[in-house]
Amino acid sequence: MVVQHNITAMNANRMLGVTTNGQSKSTEKLSSGYRINRAADDAAGLSISEKMRKQIRGLSQASTNAQDGISCVQTAEGALTEVHSMLQRMNELAVQASNGTMSEDDRQNVQDEVDQLVSEIDRVSETTKFNETYLLKGDDSKVQISNKVYASPQMSLVEDAMADGSKLEVTTEMDATGKTVYTFTSGLKKDGTWAGKKIVDDSATPGAGEIKLADAKKDELAAMNKVITTYAGEMGINAVTLAEGDNNVTSTSQTFTYNDSVNLSLHVGADSASTNKISLDIESMSSDYLGVKGIKVSGKTAMQATGAIDTIADAVKKVSKQRSALGAVQNRLEHTISNLDNVVENTTSAESRIRDTDMAEEMVSYSKNNILMQAGQSMLAQANQQNQGVLSLLQ
């Protein structure tokens, strides 16, 4: 027997320390709910878990971004609903003013309401915004369309075919590619029926600067005459030919200026990839862009009112196209949100399996360590009592 070293007690104390350490970790895991509380618990698991957490939180915010996008789209679409309503009312007024029973004063009264509606369309375009972002006024980039109208009041086919004094017009405008497009339009009637013909010829090369018919170039005149001939052929009437120096033909110009479309880029992913962007373009919904600025339904005859019907119809198409695009984006965003929420749920489940404590399993470990700790304390006490037997040898 020895008294300098109590190996039995040392062994019991070492094992008690191991049990105490295990009990401490079990207590930490049970109290925090996490299996990994520090990198030492599971270095690789911690790295994987943190990457998943980044994705989960990023996707959760992306889902919120998409929700905000839907709110923005609904704001714009709601405003365009009213623009549609105003254009429908303007169409109703134009049809009313086109009736031959209307007097000039009656048409002027109708014109007053049309003017107010046009002003309201511009106000809606200028003031509709979401979170301080204007939605329907476009951005600061300006787009200009210049129209040059050539009217020939002496054309015999006008005098022969029309009773209301309507004029035939050749219009030239710059298209999106910078090419000049010539258009021949008229309120010409045949057999008392509204024709509404519009024929375009873009074969000619535009001249420089302001085009005056009195000194127009040959190719410009050729383009105009080609359109006139086509129009007259379809209507079954005689065509007139415009010639250089024809001073009986007058020229007017009108320029429309409006803002380019505003672009909203919605970020709907956790990463910076461009595929996580959903782009939304909203055109300027001003009266200039819609083509109804300065629209006229007044006058002694129904010509302006009748012509306004087609102009308003074109405006309705533009608003319908924009509302359709907004609706399509909203539907897409709703699917995007569903997908994001699904990915967040499944990724959270995977991250939970790595990071979270299995409470049932850990309680088994805790109970085991609790029993071992009590046994270890008891054994340590017993081991310390063993050396007391040495005293019996000294008696």
C-alpha atoms as a printed R data frame, in Angstrom:
    type eleno elety resid chain resno       x      y        z
1   ATOM     1    CA   MET     A     1   0.000  0.000    0.000
2   ATOM     2    CA   VAL     A     2   1.230  3.543   -0.819
3   ATOM     3    CA   VAL     A     3   0.203  6.921    0.444
4   ATOM     4    CA   GLN     A     4   2.131  9.271   -1.862
5   ATOM     5    CA   HIS     A     5  -0.069  8.570   -4.910
6   ATOM     6    CA   ASN     A     6  -3.737  7.624   -4.911
7   ATOM     7    CA   ILE     A     7  -4.054  6.262   -8.438
8   ATOM     8    CA   THR     A     8  -7.616  5.107   -7.901
9   ATOM     9    CA   ALA     A     9  -8.706  8.587   -6.832
10  ATOM    10    CA   MET     A    10  -6.815 10.171   -9.771
11  ATOM    11    CA   ASN     A    11  -8.606  7.886  -12.219
12  ATOM    12    CA   ALA     A    12 -11.986  8.627  -10.648
13  ATOM    13    CA   ASN     A    13 -11.239 12.369  -10.748
14  ATOM    14    CA   ARG     A    14 -10.174 12.235  -14.417
15  ATOM    15    CA   MET     A    15 -13.310 10.407  -15.441
16  ATOM    16    CA   LEU     A    16 -15.405 12.793  -13.353
17  ATOM    17    CA   GLY     A    17 -13.806 15.681  -15.272
18  ATOM    18    CA   VAL     A    18 -14.670 14.070  -18.603
19  ATOM    19    CA   THR     A    19 -18.241 13.568  -17.456
20  ATOM    20    CA   THR     A    20 -18.485 17.146  -16.152
21  ATOM    21    CA   ASN     A    21 -17.240 18.520  -19.502
22  ATOM    22    CA   GLY     A    22 -19.766 16.425  -21.402
23  ATOM    23    CA   GLN     A    23 -22.497 17.506  -19.000
24  ATOM    24    CA   SER     A    24 -21.541 21.156  -19.560
25  ATOM    25    CA   LYS     A    25 -21.773 20.794  -23.336
26  ATOM    26    CA   SER     A    26 -25.113 19.001  -23.085
27  ATOM    27    CA   THR     A    27 -26.435 21.747  -20.826
28  ATOM    28    CA   GLU     A    28 -25.238 24.406  -23.315
29  ATOM    29    CA   LYS     A    29 -26.860 22.649  -26.268
30  ATOM    30    CA   LEU     A    30 -30.127 22.088  -24.431
31  ATOM    31    CA   SER     A    31 -30.315 25.659  -23.153
32  ATOM    32    CA   SER     A    32 -29.345 27.329  -26.501
33  ATOM    33    CA   GLY     A    33 -31.147 24.914  -28.810
34  ATOM    34    CA   TYR     A    34 -28.088 24.791  -31.064
35  ATOM    35    CA   ARG     A    35 -25.882 21.764  -31.646
36  ATOM    36    CA   ILE     A    36 -23.112 24.073  -32.875
37  ATOM    37    CA   ASN     A    37 -22.444 26.966  -30.509
38  ATOM    38    CA   ARG     A    38 -18.822 27.547  -31.536
39  ATOM    39    CA   ALA     A    39 -16.592 26.485  -34.397
40  ATOM    40    CA   ALA     A    40 -14.982 23.822  -32.197
41  ATOM    41    CA   ASP     A    41 -18.314 22.014  -31.926
42  ATOM    42    CA   ASP     A    42 -18.302 21.254  -35.696
43  ATOM    43    CA   ALA     A    43 -15.993 23.356  -37.866
44  ATOM    44    CA   ALA     A    44 -17.232 22.049  -41.219
45  ATOM    45    CA   GLY     A    45 -20.866 22.105  -40.111
46  ATOM    46    CA   LEU     A    46 -20.519 25.717  -38.965
47  ATOM    47    CA   SER     A    47 -19.160 26.780  -42.389
48  ATOM    48    CA   ILE     A    48 -21.987 25.049  -44.249
49  ATOM    49    CA   SER     A    49 -24.571 26.441  -41.845
50  ATOM    50    CA   GLU     A    50 -23.380 30.036  -42.246
51  ATOM    51    CA   LYS     A    51 -23.508 29.774  -46.041
52  ATOM    52    CA   MET     A    52 -27.056 28.498  -45.767
53  ATOM    53    CA   ARG     A    53 -27.953 31.312  -43.384
54  ATOM    54    CA   LYS     A    54 -26.664 33.847  -45.897
55  ATOM    55    CA   GLN     A    55 -28.848 32.303  -48.583
56  ATOM    56    CA   ILE     A    56 -31.894 32.073  -46.303
57  ATOM    57    CA   ARG     A    57 -31.728 35.690  -45.168
58  ATOM    58    CA   GLY     A    58 -30.957 36.912  -48.675
59  ATOM    59    CA   LEU     A    59 -33.893 35.001  -50.168
60  ATOM    60    CA   SER     A    60 -36.207 36.210  -47.408
61  ATOM    61    CA   GLN     A    61 -35.314 39.795  -48.272
62  ATOM    62    CA   ALA     A    62 -35.692 39.005  -51.980
63  ATOM    63    CA   SER     A    63 -39.224 37.795  -51.260
64  ATOM    64    CA   THR     A    64 -39.902 41.111  -49.528
65  ATOM    65    CA   ASN     A    65 -38.429 42.937  -52.546
66  ATOM    66    CA   ALA     A    66 -40.820 41.083  -54.836
67  ATOM    67    CA   GLN     A    67 -43.734 41.970  -52.553
68  ATOM    68    CA   ASP     A    68 -42.719 45.629  -52.765
69  ATOM    69    CA   GLY     A    69 -42.522 45.238  -56.543
70  ATOM    70    CA   ILE     A    70 -46.097 43.979  -56.642
71  ATOM    71    CA   SER     A    71 -47.221 46.956  -54.558
72  ATOM    72    CA   CYS     A    72 -45.437 49.297  -56.971
73  ATOM    73    CA   VAL     A    73 -46.999 47.610  -60.003
74  ATOM    74    CA   GLN     A    74 -50.451 47.774  -58.433
75  ATOM    75    CA   THR     A    75 -49.993 51.490  -57.792
76  ATOM    76    CA   ALA     A    76 -49.095 52.160  -61.426
77  ATOM    77    CA   GLU     A    77 -51.803 49.865  -62.764
78  ATOM    78    CA   GLY     A    78 -54.417 51.495  -60.537
79  ATOM    79    CA   ALA     A    79 -53.543 54.922  -61.917
80  ATOM    80    CA   LEU     A    80 -53.719 53.620  -65.485
81  ATOM    81    CA   THR     A    81 -57.189 52.263  -64.753
82  ATOM    82    CA   GLU     A    82 -58.321 55.861  -64.351
83  ATOM    83    CA   VAL     A    83 -56.430 56.931  -67.482
84  ATOM    84    CA   HIS     A    84 -58.316 54.229  -69.355
85  ATOM    85    CA   SER     A    85 -61.601 55.506  -67.956
86  ATOM    86    CA   MET     A    86 -60.791 59.046  -69.069
87  ATOM    87    CA   LEU     A    87 -59.842 57.910  -72.569
88  ATOM    88    CA   GLN     A    88 -63.088 55.947  -72.829
89  ATOM    89    CA   ARG     A    89 -64.989 59.075  -71.861
90  ATOM    90    CA   MET     A    90 -63.030 61.080  -74.441
91  ATOM    91    CA   ASN     A    91 -63.931 58.496  -77.074
92  ATOM    92    CA   GLU     A    92 -67.569 58.803  -76.074
93  ATOM    93    CA   LEU     A    93 -67.348 62.575  -76.419
94  ATOM    94    CA   ALA     A    94 -65.590 62.325  -79.811
95  ATOM    95    CA   VAL     A    95 -68.320 60.020  -81.123
96  ATOM    96    CA   GLN     A    96 -70.937 62.454  -79.828
97  ATOM    97    CA   ALA     A    97 -69.228 65.430  -81.474
98  ATOM    98    CA   SER     A    98 -68.999 63.497  -84.754
99  ATOM    99    CA   ASN     A    99 -72.754 63.514  -85.119
100 ATOM   100    CA   GLY     A   100 -74.127 65.924  -87.723
101 ATOM   101    CA   THR     A   101 -76.836 67.151  -85.359
102 ATOM   102    CA   MET     A   102 -74.256 68.900  -83.187
103 ATOM   103    CA   SER     A   103 -73.793 72.636  -83.605
104 ATOM   104    CA   GLU     A   104 -70.464 74.431  -83.425
105 ATOM   105    CA   ASP     A   105 -71.301 75.655  -79.922
106 ATOM   106    CA   ASP     A   106 -72.221 72.112  -78.884
107 ATOM   107    CA   ARG     A   107 -68.888 70.813  -80.092
108 ATOM   108    CA   GLN     A   108 -67.087 73.576  -78.210
109 ATOM   109    CA   ASN     A   109 -68.817 72.519  -75.012
110 ATOM   110    CA   VAL     A   110 -67.680 68.948  -75.661
111 ATOM   111    CA   GLN     A   111 -64.167 70.269  -76.369
112 ATOM   112    CA   ASP     A   112 -64.081 71.920  -72.938
113 ATOM   113    CA   GLU     A   113 -64.607 68.561  -71.225
114 ATOM   114    CA   VAL     A   114 -62.050 66.876  -73.475
115 ATOM   115    CA   ASP     A   115 -59.487 69.537  -72.544
116 ATOM   116    CA   GLN     A   116 -60.099 68.912  -68.849
117 ATOM   117    CA   LEU     A   117 -59.661 65.168  -69.296
118 ATOM   118    CA   VAL     A   118 -56.391 65.674  -71.173
119 ATOM   119    CA   SER     A   119 -55.151 67.908  -68.346
120 ATOM   120    CA   GLU     A   120 -56.095 65.254  -65.790
121 ATOM   121    CA   ILE     A   121 -54.234 62.573  -67.754
122 ATOM   122    CA   ASP     A   122 -51.133 64.769  -67.583
123 ATOM   123    CA   ARG     A   123 -51.663 65.360  -63.851
124 ATOM   124    CA   VAL     A   124 -51.939 61.636  -63.166
125 ATOM   125    CA   SER     A   125 -48.804 61.059  -65.241
126 ATOM   126    CA   GLU     A   126 -46.871 63.726  -63.355
127 ATOM   127    CA   THR     A   127 -47.925 62.873  -59.791
128 ATOM   128    CA   THR     A   128 -48.314 59.079  -59.522
129 ATOM   129    CA   LYS     A   129 -45.435 57.764  -57.423
130 ATOM   130    CA   PHE     A   130 -44.432 54.896  -55.148
131 ATOM   131    CA   ASN     A   131 -41.932 55.492  -52.352
132 ATOM   132    CA   GLU     A   132 -40.912 58.809  -53.931
133 ATOM   133    CA   THR     A   133 -40.362 57.198  -57.344
134 ATOM   134    CA   TYR     A   134 -42.533 58.664  -60.095
135 ATOM   135    CA   LEU     A   135 -44.025 55.816  -62.072
136 ATOM   136    CA   LEU     A   136 -45.846 57.337  -65.048
137 ATOM   137    CA   LYS     A   137 -43.770 60.375  -65.982
138 ATOM   138    CA   GLY     A   138 -40.803 58.442  -67.378
139 ATOM   139    CA   ASP     A   139 -37.188 59.327  -66.657
140 ATOM   140    CA   ASP     A   140 -35.317 62.510  -67.453
141 ATOM   141    CA   SER     A   141 -34.295 61.415  -70.960
142 ATOM   142    CA   LYS     A   142 -36.309 63.289  -73.544
143 ATOM   143    CA   VAL     A   143 -37.800 61.777  -76.676
144 ATOM   144    CA   GLN     A   144 -38.985 63.977  -79.509
145 ATOM   145    CA   ILE     A   145 -41.217 63.171  -82.455
146 ATOM   146    CA   SER     A   146 -41.646 65.828  -85.089
147 ATOM   147    CA   ASN     A   147 -44.552 65.725  -87.502
148 ATOM   148    CA   LYS     A   148 -44.620 67.806  -90.679
149 ATOM   149    CA   VAL     A   149 -48.026 68.017  -92.311
150 ATOM   150    CA   TYR     A   150 -48.525 68.953  -95.956
151 ATOM   151    CA   ALA     A   151 -52.079 69.904  -96.911
152 ATOM   152    CA   SER     A   152 -53.333 70.627 -100.430
153 ATOM   153    CA   PRO     A   153 -56.710 72.368 -100.329
154 ATOM   154    CA   GLN     A   154 -56.868 72.650 -104.116
155 ATOM   155    CA   MET     A   155 -56.772 68.895 -104.731
156 ATOM   156    CA   SER     A   156 -59.615 68.068 -107.075
157 ATOM   157    CA   LEU     A   157 -60.294 64.714 -105.436
158 ATOM   158    CA   VAL     A   158 -61.062 66.500 -102.160
159 ATOM   159    CA   GLU     A   159 -63.525 68.817 -103.853
160 ATOM   160    CA   ASP     A   160 -65.109 65.989 -105.825
161 ATOM   161    CA   ALA     A   161 -65.402 63.398 -103.090
162 ATOM   162    CA   MET     A   162 -65.996 65.364  -99.913
163 ATOM   163    CA   ALA     A   163 -68.842 67.525  -98.822
164 ATOM   164    CA   ASP     A   164 -67.393 68.675  -95.506
165 ATOM   165    CA   GLY     A   165 -64.241 70.302  -96.866
166 ATOM   166    CA   SER     A   166 -61.838 67.776  -95.334
167 ATOM   167    CA   LYS     A   167 -58.237 67.888  -96.487
168 ATOM   168    CA   LEU     A   168 -55.840 65.221  -97.580
169 ATOM   169    CA   GLU     A   169 -52.556 65.285  -95.711
170 ATOM   170    CA   VAL     A   170 -49.110 63.868  -96.242
171 ATOM   171    CA   THR     A   171 -47.215 63.514  -92.963
172 ATOM   172    CA   THR     A   172 -43.527 62.836  -92.493
173 ATOM   173    CA   GLU     A   173 -42.117 61.777  -89.143
174 ATOM   174    CA   MET     A   174 -38.895 60.369  -87.783
175 ATOM   175    CA   ASP     A   175 -39.159 56.767  -86.608
176 ATOM   176    CA   ALA     A   176 -37.138 55.135  -83.800
177 ATOM   177    CA   THR     A   177 -34.238 54.350  -86.137
178 ATOM   178    CA   GLY     A   178 -33.970 57.911  -87.405
179 ATOM   179    CA   LYS     A   179 -35.614 57.133  -90.746
180 ATOM   180    CA   THR     A   180 -38.209 59.473  -92.190
181 ATOM   181    CA   VAL     A   181 -41.612 57.873  -92.701
182 ATOM   182    CA   TYR     A   182 -44.203 59.464  -94.972
183 ATOM   183    CA   THR     A   183 -47.867 58.859  -94.176
184 ATOM   184    CA   PHE     A   184 -50.889 59.859  -96.236
185 ATOM   185    CA   THR     A   185 -54.101 60.231  -94.245
186 ATOM   186    CA   SER     A   186 -57.500 61.684  -94.879
187 ATOM   187    CA   GLY     A   187 -61.019 62.000  -93.619
188 ATOM   188    CA   LEU     A   188 -62.087 61.119  -97.142
189 ATOM   189    CA   LYS     A   189 -65.507 59.524  -97.518
190 ATOM   190    CA   LYS     A   190 -66.717 57.311 -100.295
191 ATOM   191    CA   ASP     A   191 -70.422 56.690 -100.690
192 ATOM   192    CA   GLY     A   192 -70.992 58.469  -97.372
193 ATOM   193    CA   THR     A   193 -68.778 56.014  -95.449
194 ATOM   194    CA   TRP     A   194 -65.815 57.010  -93.293
195 ATOM   195    CA   ALA     A   195 -62.722 55.621  -94.904
196 ATOM   196    CA   GLY     A   196 -60.008 56.227  -92.322
197 ATOM   197    CA   LYS     A   197 -57.237 55.119  -94.674
198 ATOM   198    CA   LYS     A   198 -53.612 55.377  -93.600
199 ATOM   199    CA   ILE     A   199 -50.874 54.270  -95.947
200 ATOM   200    CA   VAL     A   200 -47.159 54.543  -95.141
201 ATOM   201    CA   ASP     A   201 -44.202 54.723  -97.499
202 ATOM   202    CA   ASP     A   202 -40.675 54.805  -96.045
203 ATOM   203    CA   SER     A   203 -38.728 54.297  -99.251
204 ATOM   204    CA   ALA     A   204 -37.484 57.844  -99.623
205 ATOM   205    CA   THR     A   205 -34.385 59.379  -98.088
206 ATOM   206    CA   PRO     A   206 -35.206 62.387  -95.909
207 ATOM   207    CA   GLY     A   207 -33.849 65.788  -96.790
208 ATOM   208    CA   ALA     A   208 -31.898 67.922  -94.365
209 ATOM   209    CA   GLY     A   209 -33.594 70.457  -92.124
210 ATOM   210    CA   GLU     A   210 -37.140 71.711  -92.439
211 ATOM   211    CA   ILE     A   211 -38.810 70.229  -95.498
212 ATOM   212    CA   LYS     A   212 -40.894 72.718  -97.437
213 ATOM   213    CA   LEU     A   213 -42.971 71.381 -100.259
214 ATOM   214    CA   ALA     A   214 -42.200 74.436 -102.322
215 ATOM   215    CA   ASP     A   215 -38.540 73.411 -102.480
216 ATOM   216    CA   ALA     A   216 -38.792 69.723 -101.584
217 ATOM   217    CA   LYS     A   217 -36.369 67.308 -103.158
218 ATOM   218    CA   LYS     A   218 -37.461 65.003 -105.925
219 ATOM   219    CA   ASP     A   219 -37.238 61.828 -103.842
220 ATOM   220    CA   GLU     A   220 -39.431 63.384 -101.154
221 ATOM   221    CA   LEU     A   221 -42.036 64.378 -103.689
222 ATOM   222    CA   ALA     A   222 -41.804 60.931 -105.235
223 ATOM   223    CA   ALA     A   223 -42.541 59.319 -101.893
224 ATOM   224    CA   MET     A   224 -45.525 61.566 -101.328
225 ATOM   225    CA   ASN     A   225 -46.899 60.987 -104.777
226 ATOM   226    CA   LYS     A   226 -46.472 57.229 -104.402
227 ATOM   227    CA   VAL     A   227 -48.590 57.232 -101.277
228 ATOM   228    CA   ILE     A   228 -51.213 59.504 -102.808
229 ATOM   229    CA   THR     A   229 -51.474 57.248 -105.855
230 ATOM   230    CA   THR     A   230 -51.857 54.152 -103.683
231 ATOM   231    CA   TYR     A   231 -54.531 55.823 -101.602
232 ATOM   232    CA   ALA     A   232 -56.483 57.111 -104.557
233 ATOM   233    CA   GLY     A   233 -56.293 53.698 -106.255
234 ATOM   234    CA   GLU     A   234 -57.779 51.963 -103.237
235 ATOM   235    CA   MET     A   235 -60.537 54.544 -102.984
236 ATOM   236    CA   GLY     A   236 -61.328 54.410 -106.701
237 ATOM   237    CA   ILE     A   237 -60.746 58.132 -107.227
238 ATOM   238    CA   ASN     A   238 -58.379 60.202 -109.313
239 ATOM   239    CA   ALA     A   239 -55.003 61.002 -107.817
240 ATOM   240    CA   VAL     A   240 -53.253 64.348 -108.083
241 ATOM   241    CA   THR     A   241 -49.502 64.712 -108.523
242 ATOM   242    CA   LEU     A   242 -47.426 67.070 -106.431
243 ATOM   243    CA   ALA     A   243 -44.718 68.896 -108.328
244 ATOM   244    CA   GLU     A   244 -41.679 70.939 -107.373
245 ATOM   245    CA   GLY     A   245 -42.579 74.548 -106.722
246 ATOM   246    CA   ASP     A   246 -46.216 73.726 -106.006
247 ATOM   247    CA   ASN     A   247 -46.943 76.745 -103.836
248 ATOM   248    CA   ASN     A   248 -50.593 75.817 -103.408
249 ATOM   249    CA   VAL     A   249 -49.533 73.188 -100.894
250 ATOM   250    CA   THR     A   250 -48.948 74.481  -97.357
251 ATOM   251    CA   SER     A   251 -46.672 73.056  -94.667
252 ATOM   252    CA   THR     A   252 -47.033 72.969  -90.870
253 ATOM   253    CA   SER     A   253 -44.899 71.366  -88.176
254 ATOM   254    CA   GLN     A   254 -45.607 69.970  -84.727
255 ATOM   255    CA   THR     A   255 -43.162 68.459  -82.257
256 ATOM   256    CA   PHE     A   256 -44.136 66.202  -79.347
257 ATOM   257    CA   THR     A   257 -41.695 65.884  -76.468
258 ATOM   258    CA   TYR     A   258 -42.066 63.359  -73.660
259 ATOM   259    CA   ASN     A   259 -39.893 61.474  -71.211
260 ATOM   260    CA   ASP     A   260 -38.436 58.090  -72.040
261 ATOM   261    CA   SER     A   261 -39.695 55.092  -70.081
262 ATOM   262    CA   VAL     A   262 -38.657 54.599  -66.451
263 ATOM   263    CA   ASN     A   263 -36.922 51.314  -65.646
264 ATOM   264    CA   LEU     A   264 -37.350 49.538  -62.330
265 ATOM   265    CA   SER     A   265 -34.944 46.680  -61.650
266 ATOM   266    CA   LEU     A   266 -36.293 44.364  -58.947
267 ATOM   267    CA   HIS     A   267 -33.692 42.209  -57.161
268 ATOM   268    CA   VAL     A   268 -35.329 38.871  -56.368
269 ATOM   269    CA   GLY     A   269 -32.399 36.633  -55.436
270 ATOM   270    CA   ALA     A   270 -29.770 36.162  -52.740
271 ATOM   271    CA   ASP     A   271 -26.822 36.560  -55.136
272 ATOM   272    CA   SER     A   272 -25.589 39.382  -57.353
273 ATOM   273    CA   ALA     A   273 -26.174 37.498  -60.619
274 ATOM   274    CA   SER     A   274 -28.055 39.376  -63.328
275 ATOM   275    CA   THR     A   275 -30.511 36.490  -63.507
276 ATOM   276    CA   ASN     A   276 -31.797 37.615  -60.105
277 ATOM   277    CA   LYS     A   277 -33.059 40.856  -61.632
278 ATOM   278    CA   ILE     A   278 -36.572 41.394  -62.986
279 ATOM   279    CA   SER     A   279 -36.754 44.473  -65.179
280 ATOM   280    CA   LEU     A   280 -39.912 46.556  -65.472
281 ATOM   281    CA   ASP     A   281 -40.333 49.380  -67.991
282 ATOM   282    CA   ILE     A   282 -43.161 51.887  -67.577
283 ATOM   283    CA   GLU     A   283 -43.739 54.322  -70.399
284 ATOM   284    CA   SER     A   284 -44.540 57.954  -69.817
285 ATOM   285    CA   MET     A   285 -48.317 58.167  -69.820
286 ATOM   286    CA   SER     A   286 -48.465 61.862  -70.653
287 ATOM   287    CA   SER     A   287 -50.912 63.184  -73.221
288 ATOM   288    CA   ASP     A   288 -47.934 63.759  -75.533
289 ATOM   289    CA   TYR     A   289 -46.944 60.094  -75.440
290 ATOM   290    CA   LEU     A   290 -50.530 58.957  -75.813
291 ATOM   291    CA   GLY     A   291 -50.979 61.323  -78.744
292 ATOM   292    CA   VAL     A   292 -54.013 63.138  -77.335
293 ATOM   293    CA   LYS     A   293 -52.337 66.411  -76.421
294 ATOM   294    CA   GLY     A   294 -54.202 69.208  -78.159
295 ATOM   295    CA   ILE     A   295 -56.787 66.818  -79.589
296 ATOM   296    CA   LYS     A   296 -59.736 68.650  -81.132
297 ATOM   297    CA   VAL     A   297 -63.380 67.648  -81.457
298 ATOM   298    CA   SER     A   298 -64.681 71.171  -82.071
299 ATOM   299    CA   GLY     A   299 -65.385 73.009  -85.331
300 ATOM   300    CA   LYS     A   300 -68.197 73.727  -87.726
301 ATOM   301    CA   THR     A   301 -68.006 70.243  -89.179
302 ATOM   302    CA   ALA     A   302 -67.533 66.787  -87.639
303 ATOM   303    CA   MET     A   303 -64.164 66.248  -89.331
304 ATOM   304    CA   GLN     A   304 -61.928 66.923  -86.294
305 ATOM   305    CA   ALA     A   305 -64.164 64.952  -83.947
306 ATOM   306    CA   THR     A   306 -64.284 62.000  -86.335
307 ATOM   307    CA   GLY     A   307 -60.518 62.019  -86.741
308 ATOM   308    CA   ALA     A   308 -60.126 62.171  -82.964
309 ATOM   309    CA   ILE     A   309 -61.817 58.777  -82.617
310 ATOM   310    CA   ASP     A   310 -58.849 56.982  -84.194
311 ATOM   311    CA   THR     A   311 -56.380 59.051  -82.175
312 ATOM   312    CA   ILE     A   312 -58.112 58.114  -78.942
313 ATOM   313    CA   ALA     A   313 -58.280 54.479  -80.024
314 ATOM   314    CA   ASP     A   314 -54.495 54.487  -80.476
315 ATOM   315    CA   ALA     A   315 -54.107 56.002  -77.006
316 ATOM   316    CA   VAL     A   316 -56.338 53.307  -75.520
317 ATOM   317    CA   LYS     A   317 -54.134 50.665  -77.158
318 ATOM   318    CA   LYS     A   318 -51.013 52.191  -75.618
319 ATOM   319    CA   VAL     A   319 -52.512 52.210  -72.134
320 ATOM   320    CA   SER     A   320 -53.834 48.666  -72.627
321 ATOM   321    CA   LYS     A   321 -50.386 47.502  -73.691
322 ATOM   322    CA   GLN     A   322 -48.793 49.073  -70.618
323 ATOM   323    CA   ARG     A   323 -51.424 47.656  -68.256
324 ATOM   324    CA   SER     A   324 -50.986 44.250  -69.841
325 ATOM   325    CA   ALA     A   325 -47.226 44.440  -69.262
326 ATOM   326    CA   LEU     A   326 -47.771 45.435  -65.633
327 ATOM   327    CA   GLY     A   327 -50.213 42.584  -65.104
328 ATOM   328    CA   ALA     A   328 -47.779 40.109  -66.617
329 ATOM   329    CA   VAL     A   329 -44.986 41.299  -64.300
330 ATOM   330    CA   GLN     A   330 -47.299 41.072  -61.282
331 ATOM   331    CA   ASN     A   331 -48.191 37.476  -62.128
332 ATOM   332    CA   ARG     A   332 -44.507 36.679  -62.582
333 ATOM   333    CA   LEU     A   333 -43.631 38.239  -59.232
334 ATOM   334    CA   GLU     A   334 -46.305 36.189  -57.483
335 ATOM   335    CA   HIS     A   335 -44.714 33.011  -58.847
336 ATOM   336    CA   THR     A   336 -41.298 34.372  -57.864
337 ATOM   337    CA   ILE     A   337 -42.450 34.901  -54.279
338 ATOM   338    CA   SER     A   338 -43.872 31.378  -54.079
339 ATOM   339    CA   ASN     A   339 -40.596 29.927  -55.335
340 ATOM   340    CA   LEU     A   340 -38.487 32.046  -52.975
341 ATOM   341    CA   ASP     A   341 -40.588 31.085  -49.957
342 ATOM   342    CA   ASN     A   342 -40.339 27.419  -50.934
343 ATOM   343    CA   VAL     A   343 -36.544 27.597  -51.231
344 ATOM   344    CA   VAL     A   344 -36.281 29.433  -47.899
345 ATOM   345    CA   GLU     A   345 -38.372 26.763  -46.204
346 ATOM   346    CA   ASN     A   346 -36.349 23.839  -47.573
347 ATOM   347    CA   THR     A   347 -32.976 25.521  -46.983
348 ATOM   348    CA   THR     A   348 -33.999 26.396  -43.428
349 ATOM   349    CA   SER     A   349 -34.899 22.749  -42.862
350 ATOM   350    CA   ALA     A   350 -31.481 21.647  -44.138
351 ATOM   351    CA   GLU     A   351 -29.685 24.257  -42.018
352 ATOM   352    CA   SER     A   352 -31.668 23.178  -38.978
353 ATOM   353    CA   ARG     A   353 -30.472 19.618  -39.320
354 ATOM   354    CA   ILE     A   354 -26.876 20.853  -39.270
355 ATOM   355    CA   ARG     A   355 -27.095 23.576  -36.624
356 ATOM   356    CA   ASP     A   356 -29.975 22.781  -34.273
357 ATOM   357    CA   THR     A   357 -29.931 20.497  -31.247
358 ATOM   358    CA   ASP     A   358 -31.834 17.220  -31.386
359 ATOM   359    CA   MET     A   359 -33.445 17.719  -28.007
360 ATOM   360    CA   ALA     A   360 -34.462 14.078  -27.503
361 ATOM   361    CA   GLU     A   361 -31.005 12.790  -28.371
362 ATOM   362    CA   GLU     A   362 -29.272 15.407  -26.246
363 ATOM   363    CA   MET     A   363 -31.523 14.665  -23.265
364 ATOM   364    CA   VAL     A   364 -30.367 11.037  -23.420
365 ATOM   365    CA   SER     A   365 -26.767 12.233  -23.309
366 ATOM   366    CA   TYR     A   366 -27.556 14.684  -20.529
367 ATOM   367    CA   SER     A   367 -29.241 11.985  -18.410
368 ATOM   368    CA   LYS     A   368 -26.317  9.613  -19.006
369 ATOM   369    CA   ASN     A   369 -23.783 12.244  -17.972
370 ATOM   370    CA   ASN     A   370 -25.876 13.157  -14.950
371 ATOM   371    CA   ILE     A   371 -25.805  9.521  -13.733
372 ATOM   372    CA   LEU     A   372 -22.081  9.217  -14.482
373 ATOM   373    CA   MET     A   373 -21.381 12.436  -12.608
374 ATOM   374    CA   GLN     A   374 -23.132 11.150   -9.514
375 ATOM   375    CA   ALA     A   375 -21.335  7.790   -9.802
376 ATOM   376    CA   GLY     A   376 -17.996  9.521  -10.357
377 ATOM   377    CA   GLN     A   377 -18.429 11.700   -7.290
378 ATOM   378    CA   SER     A   378 -19.280  8.602   -5.262
379 ATOM   379    CA   MET     A   379 -16.277  6.661   -6.587
380 ATOM   380    CA   LEU     A   380 -13.957  9.584   -5.914
381 ATOM   381    CA   ALA     A   381 -15.143  9.643   -2.326
382 ATOM   382    CA   GLN     A   382 -14.590  5.898   -1.996
383 ATOM   383    CA   ALA     A   383 -11.103  6.135   -3.522
384 ATOM   384    CA   ASN     A   384 -10.144  8.820   -1.036
385 ATOM   385    CA   GLN     A   385 -11.205  6.542    1.809
386 ATOM   386    CA   GLN     A   386  -8.952  3.675    0.666
387 ATOM   387    CA   ASN     A   387  -5.750  5.232    2.079
388 ATOM   388    CA   GLN     A   388  -7.297  5.395    5.495
389 ATOM   389    CA   GLY     A   389  -6.537  1.647    5.804
390 ATOM   390    CA   VAL     A   390  -2.843  2.527    6.273
391 ATOM   391    CA   LEU     A   391  -3.625  3.868    9.739
392 ATOM   392    CA   SER     A   392  -4.607  0.392   10.947
393 ATOM   393    CA   LEU     A   393  -1.041 -0.761   10.314
394 ATOM   394    CA   LEU     A   394   0.320  1.936   12.636
395 ATOM   395    CA   GLN     A   395  -1.697  0.834   15.644
